[in-house]
Amino acid sequence: MKLKRICDQKGKKGNKAIVSICCWTFNHKKFIRKALERMLMQKTAFPVEIILHDDASRDGTEKIIQMYKKRYPKTIKLIAQKQNQYSVVGSLMLEPILQRASGKYIAFCEGDDYWNDPLKLQKQYECLEKNPDFSMCGHDARIVDDKNRLLKKCKLS
């Protein structure tokens, strides 16, 4: 099985994503580059799409996302809100992002988060494919601040 980084995958017409990475952002300028780079470094044997929902950021987050969308137009889809929907609805707007997702599986990564393991998606895909009675899988996490200082070793315990 040949694995390719998402950023090296050539999107072909009609090539439906197997995994949709759903990412929502709001004023994540300090973090969004790292989040996107870590998504794009994922190595998979299947097509992946990245759907970004920017909730009317005012700090330049959307400009950074637009730069990545231009570089990876077949991989990155952008939903850019003109008015902050969280302030209107009072919760995350999952519906618009999930409606755009075409993958068999969905992976969530907020705009101020990032993945360390370049095989994360491949491992989770293999786990779900081998266990059709599973409806989801996850992983542990470390919580760090904006200077990458460790605040908490694990989120699950």
C-alpha positions as CSV (number, residue, x, y, z in Angstrom):
1,M,0.0,0.0,0.0
2,K,1.5,3.3,-1.1
3,L,0.9,6.2,1.2
4,K,1.0,9.8,0.0
5,R,0.9,13.0,1.9
6,I,-2.4,14.9,1.5
7,C,-0.5,17.9,0.1
8,D,1.0,15.6,-2.6
9,Q,-2.2,13.9,-3.6
10,K,-3.6,15.0,-7.0
11,G,-7.3,15.5,-6.8
12,K,-9.0,13.9,-9.8
13,K,-12.5,14.8,-11.0
14,G,-15.0,12.4,-9.5
15,N,-12.4,11.1,-6.9
16,K,-14.6,11.2,-3.8
17,A,-12.9,11.8,-0.4
18,I,-12.8,8.9,2.0
19,V,-12.1,11.1,4.9
20,S,-13.4,14.7,5.3
21,I,-11.4,16.8,7.8
22,C,-13.8,19.3,9.3
23,C,-12.2,22.3,10.8
24,W,-13.8,25.4,12.3
25,T,-11.9,28.6,13.0
26,F,-12.4,31.9,14.7
27,N,-9.5,34.3,15.2
28,H,-7.0,31.5,15.0
29,K,-4.3,33.5,13.1
30,K,-1.6,32.3,15.6
31,F,-2.5,28.7,15.1
32,I,-4.1,28.0,11.7
33,R,-0.9,27.6,9.7
34,K,0.3,24.8,12.0
35,A,-3.1,23.2,12.0
36,L,-3.2,23.2,8.2
37,E,0.4,22.0,7.7
38,R,-0.2,19.1,10.1
39,M,-3.4,18.2,8.2
40,L,-1.6,18.4,4.9
41,M,1.3,16.2,6.1
42,Q,-1.0,13.3,6.8
43,K,0.0,10.2,4.8
44,T,-2.9,8.2,3.5
45,A,-3.7,5.6,0.9
46,F,-7.0,7.3,0.1
47,P,-8.3,10.8,-0.9
48,V,-8.9,13.4,1.8
49,E,-10.7,16.7,1.7
50,I,-10.3,19.6,4.2
51,I,-13.4,21.7,4.9
52,L,-12.7,24.9,6.7
53,H,-15.4,26.9,8.4
54,D,-14.2,30.4,9.2
55,D,-16.7,32.1,11.5
56,A,-16.0,35.7,10.5
57,S,-12.5,36.0,12.0
58,R,-11.3,39.5,12.3
59,D,-7.6,38.8,12.9
60,G,-6.4,37.7,9.4
61,T,-7.2,34.0,9.8
62,E,-9.3,33.9,6.6
63,K,-6.5,35.5,4.6
64,I,-4.2,32.6,5.7
65,I,-6.8,30.1,4.8
66,Q,-7.3,31.7,1.4
67,M,-3.6,31.3,0.7
68,Y,-3.8,27.6,1.4
69,K,-7.0,27.2,-0.5
70,K,-5.3,28.8,-3.6
71,R,-2.3,26.4,-3.2
72,Y,-4.6,23.3,-2.7
73,P,-7.8,24.1,-4.5
74,K,-8.9,20.4,-5.0
75,T,-8.3,19.6,-1.3
76,I,-9.4,22.6,0.6
77,K,-13.0,23.9,0.7
78,L,-13.8,27.1,2.5
79,I,-17.0,28.3,4.1
80,A,-16.3,31.9,5.0
81,Q,-19.0,33.5,7.2
82,K,-19.5,37.3,6.9
83,Q,-21.2,37.4,10.3
84,N,-20.0,35.5,13.4
85,Q,-22.5,32.6,13.6
86,Y,-21.5,31.6,17.1
87,S,-22.7,34.9,18.4
88,V,-26.0,34.5,16.5
89,V,-26.7,30.9,17.3
90,G,-24.8,30.5,20.6
91,S,-23.0,27.3,19.5
92,L,-20.7,25.9,16.9
93,M,-22.3,25.7,13.5
94,L,-21.6,22.1,12.6
95,E,-24.4,21.9,10.0
96,P,-22.8,23.9,7.2
97,I,-19.5,22.1,7.5
98,L,-21.0,18.6,7.7
99,Q,-23.3,19.3,4.7
100,R,-20.1,19.9,2.6
101,A,-18.3,16.8,3.8
102,S,-18.4,14.0,1.2
103,G,-16.2,11.5,3.0
104,K,-17.2,8.1,4.4
105,Y,-15.5,9.2,7.6
106,I,-15.2,12.6,9.3
107,A,-12.2,13.8,11.3
108,F,-12.5,16.9,13.4
109,C,-9.6,19.3,14.1
110,E,-10.3,22.8,15.4
111,G,-8.2,25.7,13.9
112,D,-6.2,26.1,17.1
113,D,-5.3,22.3,17.3
114,Y,-2.9,20.2,15.4
115,W,-1.9,16.6,14.9
116,N,1.6,15.2,15.6
117,D,1.3,11.7,14.0
118,P,1.5,11.8,10.2
119,L,-0.3,8.5,10.1
120,K,-3.2,9.5,12.4
121,L,-5.8,9.4,9.7
122,Q,-4.5,6.2,8.1
123,K,-4.5,4.4,11.5
124,Q,-8.0,5.5,12.3
125,Y,-9.2,4.6,8.9
126,E,-7.7,1.1,9.2
127,C,-9.2,0.7,12.7
128,L,-12.7,1.6,11.5
129,E,-12.5,-0.5,8.3
130,K,-11.4,-3.6,10.4
131,N,-14.2,-3.0,12.9
132,P,-17.4,-2.2,11.0
133,D,-19.4,-2.2,14.3
134,F,-17.4,0.8,15.6
135,S,-18.9,4.2,15.0
136,M,-15.9,6.2,16.0
137,C,-12.4,6.2,17.3
138,G,-10.2,8.7,18.9
139,H,-6.8,9.4,20.4
140,D,-5.2,11.0,23.4
141,A,-4.0,14.6,23.4
142,R,-1.6,17.0,25.0
143,I,-2.7,20.5,25.9
144,V,-0.1,23.2,25.1
145,D,-0.3,27.0,25.1
146,D,0.5,29.3,22.2
147,K,4.2,29.0,23.0
148,N,4.0,25.2,22.8
149,R,4.5,24.8,26.6
150,L,2.9,21.7,28.0
151,L,-0.1,22.5,30.2
152,K,-1.5,18.9,30.6
153,K,-0.2,15.6,29.4
154,C,-3.5,13.9,28.6
155,K,-7.0,15.0,28.0
156,L,-8.7,11.6,28.4
157,S,-7.7,10.8,31.9
